Amino acid sequence: QLTTATGSNCPQGCNYSWSISGGASGSCASGSVSVGGSASPSCSISGSVSDSSTMSGNVSIIVTNSVSSAYSDQDSESYSWQNTTPDNPFKNVVAGCYIDTHEFDRARHGGCLQTISKDTSAHWSVGDHLGREHFSFSNSVDWNVSSWSGDCNSSGSNWNVSVPHVGEHNFICSVTVEHIPTGKVRSFSVSAKIFNNK
C-alpha cells in the first residue's frame, strides 16, 4: 500500500518523518522541505497476514519546523488488510523416516535412502516438529494418528520395521492424521529404500 502526503507552507523550512503502527513495515524515508518550498513524500508499506486473519493500523507523517521543533503537525492514514484464505491446520505437518546407521540419525521429510552393512531398521514418524530423531506433534491433544498402512501397522505417531537380511529392501508406509478441533483429515505416504550389503 502506498501513502503519499503533500507538504507546503514552510516559511522556515520543515523536516518530516514517518510512523507505522499495527504490524506493517515500510520503506518510508525521512526528509526535509526547503524554505518556501513544497514536497510530496511517499511511504510504501507491506505486511504478512496469516490465514483467516486481519491486520490494521495507521501510517502517520510528522512534520516539524526546521528552526523550532516545538512547532509540529501530523496527518495519518489508516490501513486494513484481510487474508480470507481458510486456516490450514496441516501446513506444518510432515511425515518422514530414517534408517538406523552407526551414526546419529534423524527423520527426513518425504522419504529415506541408505546403504548399510549391518542389521538395521527403518523408522517412520509424522508431526509438526522434528525432535531428536522423530517427527512429533507439539500439541498432541489436537491430533489423532488414526492408522498406519502399507508396510506399517500402528496407531501411534511412530513406527519401525526391522531389516535383518542382505539385499535391497523397499517399504512404503502411509499414515492418516486427523486434526481433532476441525475434524479435517489428511493422508501422507513415505517410502524407504535400504541396500544391506552386510
C-alpha positions as CSV (number, residue, x, y, z in Angstrom):
1,Q,0.0,0.0,0.0
2,L,1.3,3.4,-1.0
3,T,0.7,6.5,1.2
4,T,1.5,10.0,-0.3
5,A,1.5,13.3,1.5
6,T,1.9,16.9,0.3
7,G,3.9,19.4,2.3
8,S,4.0,23.1,1.7
9,N,3.7,26.5,3.6
10,C,7.1,26.0,5.3
11,P,8.4,29.6,5.6
12,Q,11.3,28.5,7.8
13,G,11.7,25.0,6.2
14,C,10.3,21.7,7.5
15,N,11.5,18.3,8.4
16,Y,9.3,15.2,8.1
17,S,9.4,11.6,9.3
18,W,7.0,8.6,9.2
19,S,5.5,6.4,11.9
20,I,3.8,3.0,11.2
21,S,1.6,1.1,13.7
22,G,-0.2,-2.2,13.6
23,G,2.4,-4.7,12.4
24,A,3.2,-3.5,8.9
25,S,6.6,-2.4,7.8
26,G,7.6,0.1,5.1
27,S,10.1,1.9,3.0
28,C,9.5,5.4,4.3
29,A,12.3,7.9,4.1
30,S,12.6,11.0,6.2
31,G,13.3,14.2,4.5
32,S,13.1,18.0,4.6
33,V,11.4,20.8,2.7
34,S,13.4,23.9,1.9
35,V,12.3,27.4,2.9
36,G,9.2,28.3,1.0
37,G,9.3,25.0,-0.9
38,S,7.0,22.0,-1.1
39,A,7.3,18.2,-1.3
40,S,5.2,15.1,-1.9
41,P,6.9,12.4,0.1
42,S,5.5,8.8,0.0
43,C,5.6,5.7,2.1
44,S,5.1,2.2,0.8
45,I,4.0,-0.4,3.4
46,S,3.6,-4.1,3.3
47,G,2.8,-6.9,5.8
48,S,2.3,-10.6,6.2
49,V,-1.2,-11.6,7.2
50,S,-1.9,-15.2,8.4
51,D,-4.7,-17.3,7.0
52,S,-8.1,-16.2,8.3
53,S,-6.6,-13.2,10.0
54,T,-6.6,-9.4,9.6
55,M,-4.0,-6.6,10.1
56,S,-4.8,-3.0,10.6
57,G,-3.1,0.2,11.7
58,N,-2.0,3.7,10.7
59,V,0.6,5.4,8.7
60,S,1.5,8.8,10.0
61,I,3.7,11.6,8.7
62,I,5.1,14.0,11.3
63,V,6.2,17.5,10.1
64,T,8.3,19.8,12.3
65,N,9.5,23.3,11.8
66,S,13.2,23.3,10.9
67,V,14.0,26.2,13.3
68,S,11.9,25.1,16.3
69,S,10.8,21.5,16.8
70,A,8.2,22.8,19.2
71,Y,6.1,23.6,16.1
72,S,4.9,20.4,14.5
73,D,1.9,18.8,12.9
74,Q,1.0,15.3,11.7
75,D,-1.5,13.5,9.5
76,S,-2.5,9.8,9.4
77,E,-4.0,7.3,7.0
78,S,-5.4,4.0,8.2
79,Y,-4.9,0.6,6.5
80,S,-6.7,-2.7,7.0
81,W,-5.9,-6.0,5.3
82,Q,-7.7,-9.3,5.5
83,N,-6.5,-12.7,4.4
84,T,-9.6,-14.8,3.5
85,T,-7.6,-18.0,2.9
86,P,-9.1,-20.7,5.2
87,D,-6.7,-21.7,8.0
88,N,-4.9,-24.9,7.2
89,P,-4.0,-26.9,10.3
90,F,-1.8,-29.2,8.2
91,K,0.5,-26.5,6.8
92,N,3.4,-27.6,9.1
93,V,2.6,-31.3,9.3
94,V,5.1,-33.6,7.6
95,A,5.8,-37.4,7.5
96,G,9.2,-38.9,7.1
97,C,11.6,-41.6,8.0
98,Y,15.2,-42.5,8.8
99,I,17.2,-45.7,8.6
100,D,19.3,-46.7,11.7
101,T,23.0,-46.4,11.0
102,H,26.2,-46.3,13.1
103,E,25.7,-42.5,13.3
104,F,23.1,-40.2,14.9
105,D,20.0,-40.4,12.7
106,R,17.1,-38.0,12.2
107,A,13.9,-38.3,10.2
108,R,13.8,-36.8,6.7
109,H,10.7,-35.3,5.2
110,G,9.2,-37.4,2.4
111,G,11.5,-40.5,2.4
112,C,14.8,-42.0,3.1
113,L,17.5,-44.0,1.3
114,Q,20.5,-45.7,2.9
115,T,23.3,-48.3,2.0
116,I,24.4,-50.1,5.2
117,S,26.4,-53.1,6.3
118,K,24.6,-54.3,9.3
119,D,21.2,-55.5,10.5
120,T,19.1,-52.3,10.7
121,S,15.6,-50.9,10.9
122,A,13.6,-48.2,9.3
123,H,11.7,-45.7,11.4
124,W,8.7,-43.7,10.3
125,S,7.0,-40.7,12.0
126,V,4.6,-37.9,11.5
127,G,4.2,-34.5,13.2
128,D,4.7,-30.7,13.0
129,H,8.0,-30.7,14.9
130,L,11.3,-32.6,14.4
131,G,12.7,-33.7,17.7
132,R,15.9,-35.6,18.4
133,E,15.0,-38.4,16.0
134,H,11.3,-38.4,15.1
135,F,8.6,-36.0,13.9
136,S,6.0,-35.4,16.6
137,F,3.2,-33.1,17.4
138,S,3.9,-30.1,19.5
139,N,0.3,-30.1,20.8
140,S,-0.6,-33.8,20.7
141,V,-4.1,-33.4,22.2
142,D,-5.2,-31.7,18.9
143,W,-4.1,-34.7,16.7
144,N,-5.2,-38.2,16.2
145,V,-2.9,-40.6,14.2
146,S,-5.7,-42.9,13.3
147,S,-3.7,-45.6,11.3
148,W,-0.6,-46.6,9.5
149,S,-1.0,-48.8,6.5
150,G,1.2,-50.5,3.8
151,D,4.3,-51.9,5.3
152,C,3.5,-50.2,8.7
153,N,0.7,-51.2,11.1
154,S,0.3,-48.9,14.0
155,S,-1.9,-46.2,15.5
156,G,0.9,-44.2,17.0
157,S,2.9,-41.4,15.5
158,N,6.0,-43.6,15.1
159,W,6.6,-47.0,13.5
160,N,9.6,-49.1,12.7
161,V,10.4,-52.1,10.6
162,S,13.4,-54.5,11.1
163,V,15.7,-55.3,8.2
164,P,17.9,-58.2,9.1
165,H,18.7,-59.5,5.6
166,V,21.2,-58.7,2.8
167,G,19.8,-57.1,-0.3
168,E,17.6,-54.3,-1.5
169,H,14.5,-53.6,0.6
170,N,11.7,-51.2,-0.3
171,F,9.0,-50.1,2.1
172,I,6.1,-47.7,1.7
173,C,4.1,-46.6,4.7
174,S,1.0,-44.4,4.6
175,V,-0.5,-42.7,7.6
176,T,-3.8,-41.0,8.2
177,V,-3.9,-38.0,10.5
178,E,-7.0,-36.1,11.9
179,H,-6.9,-32.6,13.3
180,I,-9.4,-33.0,16.1
181,P,-10.6,-29.4,16.6
182,T,-11.6,-29.1,12.9
183,G,-12.3,-32.7,12.0
184,K,-10.0,-32.4,8.9
185,V,-8.2,-35.5,7.8
186,R,-5.1,-35.9,5.6
187,S,-3.0,-38.8,4.5
188,F,0.8,-39.0,4.0
189,S,2.9,-41.6,2.2
190,V,6.6,-42.1,2.9
191,S,9.0,-44.6,1.2
192,A,12.2,-46.1,2.4
193,K,14.8,-47.9,0.4
194,I,17.6,-49.9,2.0
195,F,20.6,-51.6,0.5
196,N,22.0,-54.0,3.1
197,N,25.4,-55.4,2.0
198,K,26.3,-57.0,5.3
